[in-house]
Amino acid sequence: MRQLLQNAALACATALLLVACSDDEQTAPPAPPPPEVEVMTVDPRPIPNIIELPGRVQAVRIAEIRARVNGIIQERLYEEGTDVEVGTPLFQIDPREMRANLKAAKAALERAEATALNAAQDVKRYKGLVAKQAISQQEYDTALATLRTAKADVSQAEANVQSAELELEYTTVESPIEGRAGRAQVTEGALVSASEGTLLTTVEQFDPVYVNFAQSSSDLLQIRAQLASGALKLPEDGRVEVKLILENGAEYPHLGYVNFYAMSIDESTGTVAVRAEFPNPDRLLLPGQFVRARVNAGIRPNGVLIPQRAVMVNDQAARVLLVGEDDKVASREVELGELQGSNWIIRSGLDAGDVVIVEGGGSVRSGAPVRTIPFEREEPPEPSEPPTSSEPAP
């Protein structure tokens, strides 16, 4: 009986143990799935090399209208702030003194011409007399010298007349260029001086206009090295396009082109002066205005562009996370180029076909498995026809 009870207890304990083990197997949690990340495949393609630089607008031509004769301002002949043409009268200086000087110069010319005519007649008479030995050779030579002196006096008198005519002409101050006339710096009754060059007003030409900006010498050297290596190419015509962003963030509707860059480096700033020309038919650009210039400094034939969020940047380097063929994460160092909008240009470190993690990489570690889904991004605009020129960029 005792043995029977012991066997029954052992059987019950064994059953309970089997039930407990079965419950543990059923409640054990399954292994979590790999995290999901959004990825993109590196696909090199031609992309524009955009450099953004601050700039200032400058008038193409600025004429400082200054007095060229002494006198009193009689009248202002233009309306301030209006457009003027070449030759438009701007000021009238009292011309009476210049008219009197012109009359005196003309009178002196007439007197010199009369003296020269008389000297010519004397030489004509003396020529026949000296042949007959009626007068000495010395008297004839003196008559010739007098004629030459009289002719020189005529030339001097003619020059004085021309000078007096110019001074009379300068009493009407005209615009030498087409443009917008500024505020008058003098009023009626003001005394102006030619020797001091009294400023009367300014005329500025606003269409087209220049935009001046500066590029660092290191960037210039880098661009030239990339042109030499073929990593960067300019358009066939060699024209470098520039777009402007105005102070309110709007894009200026007209394209400009670089038309000058200095062949020397500013020692104080380490930059190279660059200038672009823009049409300005609507007068949206004004001299002195601040703008941001986006210079299309060539095309990268095999450029790599990835979203900014895919790049991890620290003081030492920039890195991206890649997904290998085994669906495991690997970290790789890259060299960054310019930032275009929300995308980085990658100069080196990525090859065609590399799979880059764009979203979800913050929660994974190198070597960990992941599940991938495609990342959808807005494609950058396609550049114009692939260039072949290798001219140096500014």
Secondary structure, DSSP 8 states (H G I E B T S, - for coil): -HHHHHHHHHHHHHHHHHHHHHHHHHHS-------EEEEEE---EEEEEEEEEEEEEEEEEEEEEE-SS-EEEEEE-S-TT-EE-TT-EEEEE--HHHHHHHHHHHHHHHHHHHHHHHHHHHHHHHHHHHHTTSS-HHHHHHHHHHHHHHHHHHHHHHHHHHHHHHHHHHTEEE-SSSEEE---SS-TT-EE-TTTT-EEEEEEEEEEEEEEEEEEHHHHHHHHHHHHHTSSBB-TT---EEEEE-TTS-B-SS-EEEEEE-SS--TTT-EEEEEEEE--TT----TT-EEEEEEEEEEEEEEEEEEGGG-EE-SS-EEEEEE-TTSBEEEEEEEEEEEETTEEEEEES--TT-EEEEESGGG--TT-B-EEEE---------SS---B-----
